[in-house]
Amino acid sequence: MSTNRSQPLSTIVDLFLIATLLAMLFGSAPPSPAVQAAARISRDELAEASPQAAQVKRAQPKVGRNDPCPCGSGRKYKYCHGR
């Protein structure tokens, strides 16, 4: 059975944010350094766990709006297939 690590990490981050907002509202002391460290570590782990988007390589260069349409009609791309 696989475990989803992002769920507990996001819960810790949510709890830290709630504690910070309550401290701001009621004027109490900010969260302890241990809570801040836990939130910082979990935020870093969430950033590392998120997938990175792959860059897409075009097979041919992008057609400009005023270039001839690649369909062969002889019209400008913006008046043919660029709509």
The first five atom37 places (N, CA, C, CB, O) and aatype in JSON, in Angstrom:
{
  "aatype": [12, 15, 16, 2, 1, 15, 5, 14, 10, 15, 16, 9, 19, 3, 10, 13, 10, 9, 0, 16, 10, 10, 0, 12, 10, 13, 7, 15, 0, 14, 14, 15, 14, 0, 19, 5, 0, 0, 0, 1, 9, 15, 1, 3, 6, 10, 0, 6, 0, 15, 14, 5, 0, 0, 5, 19, 11, 1, 0, 5, 14, 11, 19, 7, 1, 2, 3, 14, 4, 14, 4, 7, 15, 7, 1, 11, 18, 11, 18, 4, 8, 7, 1],
  "atom_mask": [
    [1, 1, 1, 1, 1],
    [1, 1, 1, 1, 1],
    [1, 1, 1, 1, 1],
    [1, 1, 1, 1, 1],
    [1, 1, 1, 1, 1],
    [1, 1, 1, 1, 1],
    [1, 1, 1, 1, 1],
    [1, 1, 1, 1, 1],
    [1, 1, 1, 1, 1],
    [1, 1, 1, 1, 1],
    [1, 1, 1, 1, 1],
    [1, 1, 1, 1, 1],
    [1, 1, 1, 1, 1],
    [1, 1, 1, 1, 1],
    [1, 1, 1, 1, 1],
    [1, 1, 1, 1, 1],
    [1, 1, 1, 1, 1],
    [1, 1, 1, 1, 1],
    [1, 1, 1, 1, 1],
    [1, 1, 1, 1, 1],
    [1, 1, 1, 1, 1],
    [1, 1, 1, 1, 1],
    [1, 1, 1, 1, 1],
    [1, 1, 1, 1, 1],
    [1, 1, 1, 1, 1],
    [1, 1, 1, 1, 1],
    [1, 1, 1, 0, 1],
    [1, 1, 1, 1, 1],
    [1, 1, 1, 1, 1],
    [1, 1, 1, 1, 1],
    [1, 1, 1, 1, 1],
    [1, 1, 1, 1, 1],
    [1, 1, 1, 1, 1],
    [1, 1, 1, 1, 1],
    [1, 1, 1, 1, 1],
    [1, 1, 1, 1, 1],
    [1, 1, 1, 1, 1],
    [1, 1, 1, 1, 1],
    [1, 1, 1, 1, 1],
    [1, 1, 1, 1, 1],
    [1, 1, 1, 1, 1],
    [1, 1, 1, 1, 1],
    [1, 1, 1, 1, 1],
    [1, 1, 1, 1, 1],
    [1, 1, 1, 1, 1],
    [1, 1, 1, 1, 1],
    [1, 1, 1, 1, 1],
    [1, 1, 1, 1, 1],
    [1, 1, 1, 1, 1],
    [1, 1, 1, 1, 1],
    [1, 1, 1, 1, 1],
    [1, 1, 1, 1, 1],
    [1, 1, 1, 1, 1],
    [1, 1, 1, 1, 1],
    [1, 1, 1, 1, 1],
    [1, 1, 1, 1, 1],
    [1, 1, 1, 1, 1],
    [1, 1, 1, 1, 1],
    [1, 1, 1, 1, 1],
    [1, 1, 1, 1, 1],
    [1, 1, 1, 1, 1],
    [1, 1, 1, 1, 1],
    [1, 1, 1, 1, 1],
    [1, 1, 1, 0, 1],
    [1, 1, 1, 1, 1],
    [1, 1, 1, 1, 1],
    [1, 1, 1, 1, 1],
    [1, 1, 1, 1, 1],
    [1, 1, 1, 1, 1],
    [1, 1, 1, 1, 1],
    [1, 1, 1, 1, 1],
    [1, 1, 1, 0, 1],
    [1, 1, 1, 1, 1],
    [1, 1, 1, 0, 1],
    [1, 1, 1, 1, 1],
    [1, 1, 1, 1, 1],
    [1, 1, 1, 1, 1],
    [1, 1, 1, 1, 1],
    [1, 1, 1, 1, 1],
    [1, 1, 1, 1, 1],
    [1, 1, 1, 1, 1],
    [1, 1, 1, 0, 1],
    [1, 1, 1, 1, 1]
  ],
  "atom_positions": [
    [[0.85, -1.18, 0.0], [0.0, 0.0, 0.0], [0.89, 1.24, 0.0], [-0.97, 0.0, 1.23], [1.73, 1.41, 0.89]],
    [[0.72, 2.08, -0.99], [1.53, 3.29, -1.07], [0.93, 4.39, -0.19], [1.65, 3.76, -2.53], [-0.28, 4.49, -0.03]],
    [[1.81, 5.2, 0.35], [1.36, 6.3, 1.19], [1.52, 7.6, 0.43], [2.14, 6.35, 2.52], [2.47, 7.78, -0.32]],
    [[0.59, 8.5, 0.63], [0.63, 9.82, 0.01], [1.27, 10.78, 0.99], [-0.79, 10.3, -0.42], [0.63, 11.18, 1.97]],
    [[2.53, 11.17, 0.75], [3.26, 12.01, 1.68], [2.8, 13.45, 1.64], [4.73, 11.94, 1.39], [2.98, 14.18, 2.63]],
    [[2.22, 13.9, 0.54], [1.86, 15.31, 0.44], [0.68, 15.66, 1.35], [1.52, 15.65, -0.99], [0.55, 16.82, 1.75]],
    [[-0.18, 14.69, 1.68], [-1.34, 14.98, 2.53], [-0.91, 15.41, 3.93], [-2.25, 13.76, 2.61], [-1.34, 16.47, 4.38]],
    [[-0.08, 14.63, 4.64], [0.33, 15.09, 5.98], [1.15, 16.38, 5.93], [1.14, 14.0, 6.68], [1.05, 17.22, 6.82]],
    [[1.96, 16.54, 4.89], [2.77, 17.75, 4.78], [1.9, 18.97, 4.57], [3.77, 17.62, 3.64], [2.14, 20.01, 5.19]],
    [[0.91, 18.86, 3.72], [0.03, 20.01, 3.5], [-0.79, 20.3, 4.75], [-0.9, 19.76, 2.3], [-1.13, 21.46, 5.0]],
    [[-1.12, 19.28, 5.53], [-1.86, 19.48, 6.77], [-1.01, 20.29, 7.76], [-2.27, 18.13, 7.39], [-1.52, 21.18, 8.44]],
    [[0.28, 19.97, 7.83], [1.16, 20.72, 8.73], [1.26, 22.17, 8.29], [2.57, 20.08, 8.77], [1.21, 23.08, 9.12]],
    [[1.38, 22.39, 6.99], [1.46, 23.76, 6.47], [0.17, 24.5, 6.77], [1.75, 23.76, 4.94], [0.2, 25.67, 7.17]],
    [[-0.98, 23.84, 6.57], [-2.27, 24.47, 6.86], [-2.38, 24.84, 8.33], [-3.42, 23.54, 6.46], [-2.84, 25.93, 8.67]],
    [[-1.97, 23.94, 9.21], [-2.03, 24.23, 10.64], [-1.13, 25.4, 11.02], [-1.64, 22.99, 11.45], [-1.5, 26.22, 11.87]],
    [[0.04, 25.48, 10.4], [0.94, 26.6, 10.67], [0.3, 27.91, 10.23], [2.28, 26.4, 9.96], [0.36, 28.91, 10.95]],
    [[-0.31, 27.91, 9.04], [-0.95, 29.14, 8.56], [-2.11, 29.55, 9.45], [-1.44, 28.94, 7.13], [-2.29, 30.74, 9.72]],
    [[-2.9, 28.6, 9.9], [-4.02, 28.9, 10.8], [-3.49, 29.48, 12.12], [-4.87, 27.63, 11.08], [-4.03, 30.46, 12.63]],
    [[-2.43, 28.87, 12.66], [-1.87, 29.37, 13.91], [-1.33, 30.78, 13.74], [-0.75, 28.43, 14.4], [-1.47, 31.61, 14.64]],
    [[-0.71, 31.05, 12.61], [-0.18, 32.39, 12.35], [-1.31, 33.41, 12.25], [0.65, 32.4, 11.07], [-1.21, 34.51, 12.8]],
    [[-2.38, 33.06, 11.54], [-3.52, 33.98, 11.42], [-4.19, 34.23, 12.76], [-4.54, 33.43, 10.43], [-4.56, 35.37, 13.06]],
    [[-4.34, 33.19, 13.57], [-4.93, 33.38, 14.89], [-4.05, 34.26, 15.77], [-5.16, 32.02, 15.58], [-4.55, 35.09, 16.53]],
    [[-2.75, 34.09, 15.65], [-1.84, 34.94, 16.43], [-1.96, 36.39, 16.0], [-0.39, 34.46, 16.27], [-1.91, 37.29, 16.84]],
    [[-2.11, 36.62, 14.71], [-2.25, 37.99, 14.22], [-3.57, 38.59, 14.68], [-2.16, 38.03, 12.68], [-3.63, 39.76, 15.06]],
    [[-4.64, 37.79, 14.66], [-5.96, 38.3, 15.05], [-6.06, 38.61, 16.54], [-7.02, 37.3, 14.68], [-6.59, 39.65, 16.92]],
    [[-5.54, 37.71, 17.38], [-5.72, 37.86, 18.81], [-4.51, 38.44, 19.52], [-6.04, 36.55, 19.4], [-4.53, 38.57, 20.74]],
    [[-3.48, 38.79, 18.8], [-2.32, 39.44, 19.38], [-1.48, 38.56, 20.27], [0.0, 0.0, 0.0], [-0.72, 39.07, 21.09]],
    [[-1.6, 37.26, 20.14], [-0.78, 36.38, 20.97], [0.59, 36.2, 20.33], [-1.48, 35.01, 21.16], [0.86, 36.71, 19.24]],
    [[1.44, 35.48, 21.01], [2.81, 35.27, 20.53], [2.78, 34.44, 19.24], [3.67, 34.57, 21.61], [1.89, 33.61, 19.06]],
    [[3.74, 34.65, 18.35], [3.8, 33.85, 17.13], [4.09, 32.39, 17.46], [4.87, 34.4, 16.18], [4.49, 32.09, 18.58]],
    [[3.9, 31.49, 16.53], [4.15, 30.07, 16.79], [5.6, 29.83, 17.2], [3.81, 29.23, 15.55], [6.5, 30.6, 16.87]],
    [[5.79, 28.75, 17.91], [7.13, 28.44, 18.42], [8.09, 28.16, 17.27], [7.07, 27.24, 19.38], [7.66, 27.82, 16.17]],
    [[9.39, 28.3, 17.53], [10.37, 28.01, 16.48], [10.27, 26.58, 15.96], [11.77, 28.26, 16.99], [10.57, 26.32, 14.79]],
    [[9.86, 25.63, 16.81], [9.72, 24.25, 16.37], [8.61, 24.12, 15.33], [9.44, 23.32, 17.56], [8.76, 23.39, 14.35]],
    [[7.51, 24.83, 15.55], [6.4, 24.79, 14.6], [6.81, 25.47, 13.3], [5.14, 25.48, 15.19], [6.48, 24.99, 12.21]],
    [[7.53, 26.59, 13.4], [8.0, 27.27, 12.2], [8.96, 26.4, 11.41], [8.67, 28.59, 12.56], [8.89, 26.36, 10.18]],
    [[9.87, 25.69, 12.1], [10.81, 24.8, 11.42], [10.08, 23.66, 10.74], [11.85, 24.25, 12.41], [10.44, 23.28, 9.62]],
    [[9.05, 23.1, 11.39], [8.29, 22.0, 10.8], [7.58, 22.47, 9.54], [7.28, 21.43, 11.81], [7.52, 21.74, 8.55]],
    [[7.03, 23.67, 9.58], [6.34, 24.19, 8.4], [7.32, 24.47, 7.28], [5.56, 25.46, 8.76], [7.01, 24.22, 6.11]],
    [[8.5, 24.98, 7.6], [9.5, 25.28, 6.58], [10.0, 23.99, 5.93], [10.68, 26.08, 7.2], [10.16, 23.93, 4.71]],
    [[10.26, 22.97, 6.73], [10.72, 21.69, 6.19], [9.65, 21.08, 5.3], [11.1, 20.71, 7.33], [9.95, 20.6, 4.21]],
    [[8.41, 21.09, 5.75], [7.36, 20.45, 4.96], [7.12, 21.23, 3.67], [6.06, 20.36, 5.78], [6.8, 20.62, 2.65]],
    [[7.25, 22.55, 3.68], [7.08, 23.34, 2.47], [8.18, 23.01, 1.46], [7.09, 24.85, 2.8], [7.92, 22.92, 0.26]],
    [[9.42, 22.82, 1.97], [10.52, 22.43, 1.1], [10.29, 21.04, 0.51], [11.84, 22.46, 1.87], [10.56, 20.81, -0.67]],
    [[9.81, 20.13, 1.33], [9.54, 18.78, 0.84], [8.43, 18.78, -0.21], [9.18, 17.84, 2.01], [8.48, 18.02, -1.17]],
    [[7.42, 19.63, -0.02], [6.35, 19.74, -1.0], [6.88, 20.27, -2.32], [5.23, 20.64, -0.48], [6.47, 19.81, -3.39]],
    [[7.79, 21.23, -2.26], [8.36, 21.79, -3.48], [9.19, 20.76, -4.22], [9.22, 23.02, -3.15], [9.18, 20.7, -5.45]],
    [[9.92, 19.93, -3.48], [10.73, 18.88, -4.11], [9.84, 17.79, -4.7], [11.7, 18.28, -3.11], [10.2, 17.21, -5.73]],
    [[8.71, 17.5, -4.08], [7.85, 16.41, -4.53], [7.0, 16.79, -5.73], [6.95, 15.97, -3.4], [6.49, 15.91, -6.43]],
    [[6.83, 18.09, -5.99], [5.97, 18.49, -7.11], [6.65, 18.22, -8.43], [5.6, 19.98, -7.0], [7.85, 18.49, -8.58]],
    [[5.91, 17.69, -9.39], [6.53, 17.38, -10.7], [6.83, 18.66, -11.47], [5.6, 16.47, -11.53], [6.08, 19.63, -11.42]],
    [[7.94, 18.65, -12.19], [8.33, 19.79, -13.0], [7.78, 19.61, -14.41], [9.87, 19.95, -13.03], [7.77, 18.5, -14.94]],
    [[7.33, 20.69, -15.02], [6.8, 20.64, -16.37], [7.95, 20.45, -17.37], [6.0, 21.92, -16.7], [8.99, 21.1, -17.27]],
    [[7.74, 19.55, -18.32], [8.76, 19.31, -19.34], [8.61, 20.35, -20.45], [8.65, 17.87, -19.91], [7.49, 20.73, -20.79]],
    [[9.74, 20.8, -21.01], [9.69, 21.77, -22.09], [9.33, 21.06, -23.38], [11.04, 22.52, -22.23], [9.79, 19.95, -23.65]],
    [[8.5, 21.71, -24.18], [8.06, 21.14, -25.44], [8.92, 21.71, -26.56], [6.56, 21.44, -25.7], [9.11, 22.92, -26.65]],
    [[9.45, 20.83, -27.4], [10.24, 21.25, -28.56], [9.34, 21.19, -29.79], [11.52, 20.35, -28.74], [8.68, 20.18, -30.03]],
    [[9.33, 22.25, -30.56], [8.54, 22.28, -31.79], [9.3, 21.58, -32.91], [8.2, 23.74, -32.19], [10.52, 21.7, -33.01]],
    [[8.57, 20.84, -33.76], [9.19, 20.18, -34.91], [9.54, 21.22, -35.98], [8.25, 19.09, -35.5], [10.57, 21.11, -36.64]],
    [[8.68, 22.23, -36.14], [8.91, 23.3, -37.1], [8.77, 24.63, -36.37], [7.91, 23.21, -38.3], [8.14, 24.69, -35.32]],
    [[9.35, 25.7, -36.91], [9.21, 27.0, -36.24], [7.75, 27.47, -36.25], [10.1, 28.06, -36.93], [6.97, 27.1, -37.14]],
    [[7.4, 28.27, -35.26], [6.05, 28.78, -35.13], [5.71, 29.7, -36.3], [5.88, 29.52, -33.79], [6.55, 30.48, -36.74]],
    [[4.47, 29.6, -36.79], [4.03, 30.43, -37.92], [3.63, 31.8, -37.39], [2.85, 29.76, -38.69], [2.85, 31.9, -36.45]],
    [[4.15, 32.86, -38.01], [3.78, 34.22, -37.62], [2.42, 34.6, -38.2], [0.0, 0.0, 0.0], [1.97, 34.0, -39.17]],
    [[1.79, 35.6, -37.61], [0.45, 36.01, -38.07], [0.46, 36.48, -39.52], [-0.1, 37.12, -37.16], [-0.5, 36.23, -40.25]],
    [[1.51, 37.17, -39.94], [1.55, 37.72, -41.29], [2.27, 36.83, -42.3], [2.21, 39.06, -41.25], [2.43, 37.21, -43.46]],
    [[2.71, 35.65, -41.86], [3.35, 34.7, -42.78], [2.27, 34.0, -43.61], [4.2, 33.66, -42.0], [1.11, 33.95, -43.21]],
    [[2.66, 33.46, -44.76], [1.69, 32.68, -45.55], [1.24, 31.46, -44.76], [2.31, 32.25, -46.91], [2.02, 30.87, -44.01]],
    [[-0.01, 31.08, -44.93], [-0.56, 29.95, -44.2], [0.09, 28.64, -44.69], [-2.1, 29.89, -44.37], [0.25, 28.45, -45.9]],
    [[0.46, 27.76, -43.78], [1.1, 26.51, -44.19], [0.17, 25.55, -44.93], [1.67, 25.81, -42.99], [0.63, 24.53, -45.45]],
    [[-1.13, 25.83, -44.98], [-2.05, 24.94, -45.68], [-1.92, 25.07, -47.2], [-3.49, 25.22, -45.25], [-2.41, 24.21, -47.94]],
    [[-1.25, 26.13, -47.68], [-1.03, 26.3, -49.11], [-2.08, 27.14, -49.82], [0.0, 0.0, 0.0], [-2.09, 27.18, -51.05]],
    [[-2.96, 27.81, -49.09], [-4.02, 28.6, -49.71], [-3.48, 29.91, -50.31], [-5.1, 28.91, -48.68], [-4.13, 30.49, -51.18]],
    [[-2.31, 30.37, -49.85], [-1.76, 31.63, -50.32], [-2.21, 32.82, -49.5], [0.0, 0.0, 0.0], [-1.71, 33.93, -49.7]],
    [[-3.12, 32.62, -48.59], [-3.59, 33.71, -47.73], [-2.68, 33.84, -46.52], [-5.06, 33.46, -47.27], [-1.91, 32.93, -46.21]],
    [[-2.77, 34.98, -45.84], [-2.03, 35.15, -44.61], [-2.61, 34.21, -43.55], [-2.07, 36.63, -44.12], [-3.8, 33.92, -43.54]],
    [[-1.73, 33.74, -42.66], [-2.15, 32.83, -41.61], [-3.25, 33.42, -40.74], [-0.96, 32.45, -40.74], [-4.15, 32.69, -40.31]],
    [[-3.2, 34.73, -40.47], [-4.19, 35.35, -39.57], [-5.58, 35.38, -40.2], [-3.76, 36.76, -39.22], [-6.57, 35.44, -39.47]],
    [[-5.68, 35.33, -41.53], [-6.98, 35.32, -42.18], [-7.44, 33.92, -42.55], [-6.94, 36.18, -43.42], [-8.61, 33.72, -42.89]],
    [[-6.53, 32.93, -42.47], [-6.88, 31.58, -42.89], [-7.11, 30.69, -41.66], [-5.77, 30.99, -43.79], [-8.25, 30.55, -41.21]],
    [[-6.08, 30.11, -41.12], [-6.19, 29.18, -39.99], [-5.84, 29.84, -38.65], [-5.3, 27.98, -40.21], [-5.88, 29.16, -37.62]],
    [[-5.51, 31.11, -38.63], [-5.12, 31.79, -37.41], [-6.28, 32.34, -36.62], [0.0, 0.0, 0.0], [-6.07, 33.05, -35.63]],
    [[-7.48, 32.04, -37.01], [-8.65, 32.57, -36.29], [-9.09, 31.68, -35.19], [-9.79, 32.78, -37.23], [-10.06, 31.98, -34.49]]
  ]
}
